Amino acid sequence: MCGIVGYIGEQEAYPILLEGLKKLEYRGYDSAGVALLSREGLKIIKAKGEIAALEKKVGQRFPDGNTGIGHTRWATHGVPSDSNAHPHCACTEDFTVVHNGIIENYLALRLWLEEKGHHFSSETDTEVLAHLVEHYYNGDLLKTVQEAMKSVEGSFAMVAMCQSETDKLVCARKDSPLIIGVGEGENFIASDVPAIISHTRKIYILEDGEFAVVTSSSVDIFTAEDTLIKKEIREITWDAVAAEKAGYQHFMLKEIMEQPQALRETMRGRLLNGGREINLAELYLTSEEMNDISKIYIVACGTAYHAGLVGKYVMEKILRLPVDVDLASEFRYRDPLLDEKTMVIVISQSGETADTLAALRLARSRGNKVLAITNVVGSSVAREADRAFFTWAGPEIAVASTKAFLTQLLSLYLLTLYLAKARGALDEDSFECAGKALFDLPAKVEAILSREQEIEEIAGYVSKWGSTFFVGRNLDFAVAMEGALKLKEISYIHAEAYASGELKHGTLALIVEGIPVIALLTQKAVLEKSMSNIKEVKARSGYVICFAQEGAEGLQNEVDHIFYLPATEDFLTPILSVVPLQLLAYYTAVARCCSVDKPRNLAKSVTVE
Ligand code: M6R
């Protein structure tokens, strides 16, 4: 996820681009850059780091020019650096582009362009766009971009600028957001509303497969086949602060709502053909390496640790391999049992958590290869691990981790199925069935999110209590731990997670009339056992809020409140069942007027021991 801004009009472009980039910094801040068409020709300035670094580099005398494009980067292909920063040029400076998204076939395109004599100066996937435009250029920038994009696979929002057609910017979109702001004698392009809301509230939203030619006085939108599209201008009614959160009250809710898209990004290019195929060649694991694994060790902290717990259940069940999961802060001081056939996996959204990094270093110092599941390219964990598997969730701003968790789970499922295929742990039918069920999950998450009001009502009840319990067996226990953590960290309500069968060994003494007990009952194999535990709670007048799969009908008579989740394979339920728990924590915190995005005493990235 990166941020794009474009301006064409009568004003100096640089201050407008810079202000827009600052508003988009939430989309990434690994590097930033601008390109301006000035009277003396093209000027490009780029700097590694936050927008402030670009501002410092430019200094007091900013470059002139009434047309320009800008970009703030969240690194995907290529480490954060000046040379990988956007805008990117082709062989000459005639063509400049900024891009948000991932060009999946960039390597093939790059080799093809190199054969044709193009020289590349960055490690990015984006640079191929600039060279493609240069390659196809026929005197008409729009038609050239339409032609160039035919060969591009993946997701993109891009803007192209050309020195021989200085009166226009051309942009295109597929699977990454792009809007065009309409002004008086000036127009704007941006990834998101906050970048332009101080200039205009009138916007066009570009849809997938659409291209636009933007001049200072016109906006024309076309299909890939060059048919003119008539679109309505939309009026933005949010205030500037709400706009940064896409109209949501908090980043956490925005990020919860982004989860279907985040899952699709994690799957992109990996889960293919409707789920029938999995390709993780990016891990460069040989079949010998995969078959040699005799044990898996997963290490992480907080929410990422809970993802690891789910991973343990799933990997042990499918791969029939022993899996240990450890908190990084424990692992690093424990003298863990690792041999040369142990695969170590560390999970970290930020890639900067001090304990996780120390655990990674410990494992490597013992001679083990470490695979990192992380969200941040260029992070310490990504750089120091032997292999990195990126979750592509986009920047997560709220301290409470939500979309990172779902994409970590999905990454573990993908890895499990990939290893299962290599090790012959699943027959063809079971593999296909699992892959297809995975593929259907984003739509099911969408269906759950559309029922947020039901959860808000439950939160009204929970918010009045000072203590709660989360219970479940097997996979449901792992999700119960994550649900309890979410509630604790943002609503400050005491929340404890228990394996359902453990209640009777002591905790049942804490059950008093009305106390909320959140029960997860998604696992068919232990449904009846879990039900007996629920009855123990009900017999002590606890208030049971239950989450179960559709099809487990009849439970409503046994509990106080039931929320049925869309049905899926039992081993995949965590991706669905955690979503209402995230919403429950969110709405409970809102009801208690807590600081949702920045809870007390916490930090997004814990870089100290
Ligand atoms: O960036 P990481 O995934 O390494 O962070 C690990 C934990 O600090 C993090 O998951 C924390 O528990 C979250 N605030 C939970 O919502």
Boltz pocket constraint, residues with backbone or C-beta under 6 A from the ligand:
constraints:
  - pocket:
      binder: B
      contacts: [[A, 301], [A, 302], [A, 303], [A, 304], [A, 347], [A, 348], [A, 349], [A, 350], [A, 351], [A, 352], [A, 353], [A, 356], [A, 399], [A, 400], [A, 401], [A, 402], [A, 485], [A, 486], [A, 489], [A, 603], [A, 604], [A, 605], [A, 606]]
      max_distance: 6.0
